[in-house]
Amino acid sequence: MKREFGFAIVGTGLISTTHYEQISAIEGAKVVAVYSRSEQKAKALAEKTGTDWYTNYQEMLKRKEIDIVSIITPSGTHADMAIEAARAGKHVIVEKPMDISLEKAQQMIDVCREHHVKLSVISQHRFDPSSVKVKADIDSGRFGKMVLGQSSVNWYRPQSYYDTSKWRGTLKMDGGGVLINQAIHTIDLFQYFMGEVESVYAHTAILAHEGIEVEDVAVATVKFKHGGLGTIVGTTAAYPGLSARLEIIGTNGTAVIENDQLIKHYLRNSKNETEAINLAEMKSPNRGDLNAASGNPAALDGSSHRLQFIDMINAVKEDREPLVNGEEGLKPLKIISAIYQSARTGQPVNMVDF
């Protein structure tokens, strides 16, 4: 196995700098090429990163030194780009959501398996210290029976956020609004901690932005297969940007994660006493301005992205599944798709249909 893994960054959006910086910070990893349909944007990113640039995706995929492609193009193109890369023998990392279509997302999974390449869907917050701690305690049974989960992402995006990119706010390329774009990471952790969802009932609305086709306000109630209940709330209209908050409640434990930090964590032991942990040890280092990120997506740093890139490299080296593989990436997308169906029909939706 060679020591250096070559990456290609596919797309030049806001997150491209994060991908470049975090990949470049990994020993044995190097960005060797960038791609955009726009020559101007491709050149600009290549000059910034000191890499080669392409506007022909198929031509770029012919480069033998590219092992892994990192796809950050508009959401509605993710599956098509990933499938081409897999057929060219490249391992694939794809930003959230893995696509806006469940059918295309499944095709992406199938083609990657057919061509024996790894697929990792960005869900970087599963690698946060707070998430690792809470998940370990739940899996060990220390939380007891999971009874209630509450997920809320009350962020702000100005009208210009949608106006400056033609694809944003469209059903064809964005696939949805606050849920599939801003809240998907919190929804992923919500189901990761609470367990398999049985049904959802939801309402969505466009209340604060003009000229968009997707929701900027959403609420949903959730029933889990094990009997627990939950709520999902999201908006991009909470001026100037509040928090992303996740509350997890079991019969023997409670945890609250706010802006990626574990701010409350209580466990009851066999003596009916509350065990304390050092919350300072759970803080994620170098996380950027998390409060600013609720109003500006460029404000976050990408330290947890780096951990997921490292996991992908190790998955290739060890010939194992990435920790967030295609099937895991599909889970929050199915929940969001069910929420959208419920909002359209005005009826509860059973997840067995997804």
C-alpha positions in Angstrom: 0.0 0.0 0.0 1.5 3.3 -1.0 2.1 5.9 1.6 0.4 8.9 0.0 -3.3 9.1 -0.9 -4.2 11.4 -3.7 -7.5 13.3 -3.4 -9.5 15.2 -5.9 -12.0 17.9 -4.8 -15.0 18.0 -7.0 -16.8 21.3 -6.7 -15.7 24.8 -5.6 -18.4 25.8 -3.1 -18.1 27.2 0.4 -16.9 23.9 1.9 -14.1 23.3 -0.7 -11.5 25.2 1.4 -12.4 23.1 4.5 -11.9 19.9 2.4 -8.6 21.1 1.1 -7.2 22.3 4.4 -8.3 19.2 6.4 -7.0 16.7 3.8 -3.7 18.6 3.5 -3.3 18.4 7.3 -3.3 14.6 7.2 0.1 12.9 6.9 0.1 10.8 3.8 -2.7 12.6 2.1 -2.5 15.2 -0.7 -5.0 17.1 -2.9 -3.7 16.6 -6.4 -6.6 18.0 -8.5 -9.8 20.2 -8.3 -12.7 20.2 -10.6 -15.5 22.7 -11.5 -17.6 23.2 -14.6 -16.5 26.8 -14.4 -13.0 27.4 -15.7 -12.7 30.6 -13.6 -13.7 28.8 -10.4 -11.5 25.8 -11.1 -8.5 28.1 -11.7 -9.2 30.2 -8.6 -9.3 27.1 -6.3 -6.3 25.5 -8.0 -4.2 28.7 -7.6 -5.3 28.9 -3.9 -4.4 25.3 -3.2 -1.5 24.8 -5.6 -3.1 21.9 -7.4 -4.1 21.1 -11.0 -7.5 22.1 -12.2 -10.0 20.5 -14.6 -13.3 21.4 -16.2 -13.6 17.9 -17.8 -14.6 15.5 -15.0 -14.0 12.3 -17.1 -10.5 13.5 -18.0 -9.6 14.2 -14.4 -10.8 10.7 -13.3 -8.2 9.2 -15.7 -5.4 10.3 -13.4 -3.9 7.3 -11.7 -2.6 9.2 -8.7 -6.2 10.1 -7.6 -7.4 7.5 -5.1 -10.3 9.3 -3.5 -12.7 11.9 -4.9 -14.4 14.3 -2.5 -17.7 15.5 -4.0 -19.1 18.9 -2.9 -21.1 19.8 -5.9 -24.9 20.8 -5.7 -26.9 18.2 -3.9 -28.8 17.0 -6.9 -25.6 16.0 -8.7 -24.0 14.0 -6.0 -25.1 10.5 -7.1 -24.2 11.1 -10.8 -20.7 12.4 -9.9 -20.1 9.6 -7.4 -21.2 6.8 -9.8 -18.9 8.1 -12.5 -16.0 8.1 -10.0 -16.8 4.6 -8.8 -16.9 3.3 -12.4 -13.4 4.9 -12.8 -12.2 2.9 -9.8 -12.0 5.8 -7.4 -13.1 5.7 -3.8 -15.8 8.3 -3.0 -16.5 10.8 -0.2 -19.7 12.8 -0.7 -21.0 15.7 1.3 -24.4 15.7 2.8 -27.0 15.0 1.6 -25.7 12.0 -0.4 -28.3 13.0 -3.0 -31.8 14.4 -3.1 -33.2 11.2 -4.5 -33.5 8.0 -2.5 -33.4 6.0 -5.7 -30.2 7.6 -6.9 -28.6 7.4 -3.5 -29.2 3.6 -3.5 -27.8 3.4 -7.0 -24.7 5.2 -5.7 -24.3 2.5 -3.0 -24.9 -0.3 -5.4 -22.4 0.9 -8.0 -19.7 1.5 -5.4 -20.1 -2.0 -4.2 -20.1 -3.4 -7.7 -16.8 -1.7 -8.5 -15.3 -2.5 -5.1 -14.7 1.0 -4.0 -15.4 2.6 -0.6 -18.2 5.1 -0.1 -18.3 7.6 2.8 -21.0 10.1 3.4 -19.9 13.2 5.3 -21.5 13.1 8.8 -18.5 14.7 10.6 -20.4 15.3 13.9 -20.4 11.5 14.6 -16.7 12.0 15.2 -17.1 14.9 17.7 -16.0 13.9 21.3 -19.5 14.7 22.5 -21.1 12.4 20.1 -18.6 9.6 20.7 -19.2 9.8 24.5 -23.0 9.8 24.3 -23.1 7.0 21.7 -20.8 4.8 23.8 -23.0 5.3 26.9 -26.2 4.6 25.0 -24.7 1.4 23.4 -23.5 0.2 26.8 -27.0 0.4 28.2 -26.2 3.1 30.7 -28.9 5.4 29.4 -31.5 2.7 30.0 -34.6 2.8 27.8 -34.6 5.6 25.3 -37.8 7.6 25.8 -37.4 11.1 24.2 -35.3 12.8 21.7 -35.5 16.5 20.7 -33.7 17.9 17.7 -33.7 21.6 16.8 -31.7 23.7 14.4 -32.8 27.3 14.6 -30.4 29.0 12.2 -30.5 32.0 9.9 -29.8 32.4 6.3 -30.3 35.8 4.6 -32.2 36.2 1.4 -28.8 36.6 -0.4 -27.8 33.1 0.6 -30.4 31.8 -1.8 -30.2 34.6 -4.4 -26.4 34.3 -5.1 -26.6 30.6 -6.2 -29.1 29.7 -8.8 -29.5 26.1 -7.5 -30.1 27.0 -3.9 -33.7 26.9 -2.8 -34.7 24.8 -5.8 -36.4 21.4 -5.6 -34.4 20.2 -8.6 -30.9 20.7 -7.2 -31.4 21.4 -3.4 -34.1 18.8 -2.9 -35.5 20.6 0.1 -34.7 23.4 2.5 -33.6 23.6 6.1 -34.1 19.9 6.9 -32.0 18.4 4.0 -29.4 21.1 4.1 -28.9 22.7 7.5 -30.5 20.2 9.9 -29.4 16.9 8.3 -26.4 16.5 10.6 -28.4 17.0 13.7 -31.1 14.7 12.4 -28.4 12.1 11.7 -27.2 12.2 15.3 -30.8 12.2 16.5 -31.5 8.8 14.9 -27.9 7.6 15.6 -28.6 8.0 19.3 -32.3 7.3 19.6 -32.6 4.3 17.2 -34.7 3.3 14.3 -37.6 5.5 13.3 -41.0 3.9 12.9 -43.1 6.9 11.7 -43.2 10.6 11.3 -45.9 13.3 11.1 -44.9 16.8 9.9 -45.6 20.3 8.7 -43.3 22.5 6.6 -43.7 26.0 5.3 -42.0 28.8 3.4 -42.5 31.9 5.6 -39.4 34.1 5.6 -37.7 34.0 2.2 -38.8 34.9 -1.4 -38.4 33.0 -4.6 -37.5 29.6 -3.1 -39.3 26.3 -3.6 -38.2 24.7 -0.3 -39.1 25.0 3.3 -37.5 27.5 5.7 -39.6 26.3 8.7 -40.3 22.7 9.6 -41.7 20.7 12.5 -42.2 16.9 12.9 -43.1 14.4 15.5 -41.3 11.1 15.5 -42.2 7.6 16.9 -39.3 5.2 17.3 -39.5 1.4 16.8 -38.6 0.8 20.5 -41.5 3.0 21.6 -39.7 6.3 22.3 -40.9 9.6 20.9 -39.2 12.6 19.5 -39.5 16.0 17.8 -37.6 17.6 14.9 -37.6 21.4 14.4 -35.7 23.4 11.9 -35.7 26.9 10.4 -33.4 29.3 8.5 -35.4 32.3 9.7 -34.1 32.6 13.3 -32.4 36.0 13.0 -29.5 36.4 13.6 -28.9 32.6 14.1 -29.5 30.7 17.3 -28.3 27.1 18.0 -28.3 23.5 16.9 -29.5 21.5 19.9 -30.0 17.9 20.6 -31.6 16.5 23.8 -31.4 12.8 24.5 -33.4 11.3 27.4 -33.3 7.8 28.7 -34.7 6.3 31.9 -31.2 6.4 33.4 -29.5 9.2 31.6 -29.8 12.6 29.9 -27.5 14.4 27.5 -27.7 17.8 25.8 -25.5 18.7 22.9 -25.6 22.3 21.8 -23.5 23.7 18.9 -21.6 20.4 18.9 -20.6 20.7 22.6 -21.8 18.4 25.3 -23.3 20.8 27.9 -25.2 18.4 30.1 -24.6 14.7 30.8 -26.2 12.8 33.7 -26.1 9.1 34.4 -27.8 7.3 37.3 -25.8 4.4 38.8 -27.0 1.3 40.6 -27.1 3.2 43.9 -29.6 5.7 42.4 -26.9 8.3 42.4 -26.0 10.8 39.6 -22.5 10.3 38.1 -20.7 13.4 37.0 -18.3 13.7 34.1 -15.8 16.3 33.2 -17.6 18.2 30.4 -14.4 20.1 29.6 -12.8 16.8 28.4 -15.7 16.5 25.9 -15.1 19.9 24.2 -14.1 19.8 20.6 -10.9 21.7 20.0 -10.6 24.4 17.3 -14.2 24.3 16.4 -14.4 27.9 15.1 -17.1 30.3 16.0 -20.1 28.0 16.4 -22.5 30.7 17.2 -21.5 32.6 14.1 -22.0 29.5 12.0 -25.7 29.5 12.8 -25.9 32.6 10.6 -22.9 32.0 8.3 -21.9 28.5 7.0 -18.4 29.7 6.4 -17.7 30.3 10.1 -17.0 26.7 11.1 -13.7 25.0 10.9 -13.4 21.4 9.8 -11.5 19.5 12.5 -14.2 16.7 12.5 -14.1 16.5 8.7 -10.4 15.6 9.1 -11.3 12.7 11.4 -13.7 11.4 8.8 -11.1 11.7 6.0 -8.7 9.8 8.2 -11.3 7.1 8.7 -11.8 6.8 4.9 -8.1 6.4 4.4 -7.9 3.7 7.0 -10.9 2.0 5.6 -9.1 1.7 2.2 -5.9 0.5 3.9 -7.7 -2.0 6.1 -10.3 -3.0 3.4 -13.2 -2.3 5.7 -16.3 -0.2 5.6 -16.0 3.5 6.5 -17.7 4.3 9.8 -20.3 6.4 7.9 -20.8 4.3 4.8 -23.6 4.6 2.2 -26.2 2.8 4.2 -25.5 5.0 7.2 -25.7 8.1 5.0 -29.1 6.9 3.7 -30.7 6.8 7.1 -31.2 10.6 7.7 -32.1 11.0 4.0 -34.9 8.5 4.4 -36.3 10.3 7.5 -36.2 13.7 5.8 -37.9 12.2 2.7 -40.6 10.8 4.9 -41.1 14.1 6.6 -41.5 15.8 3.2 -44.1 13.2 2.2 -46.0 13.7 5.4 -46.0 17.5 4.9 -47.3 17.1 1.3 -50.0 14.7 2.2 -51.0 15.9 5.7 -50.8 12.3 6.9 -48.4 10.3 9.1 -45.9 8.3 7.2 -44.6 4.9 8.2 -40.9 4.3 7.5 -41.6 0.8 6.2 -42.4 2.6 2.9 -38.9 4.0 2.7 
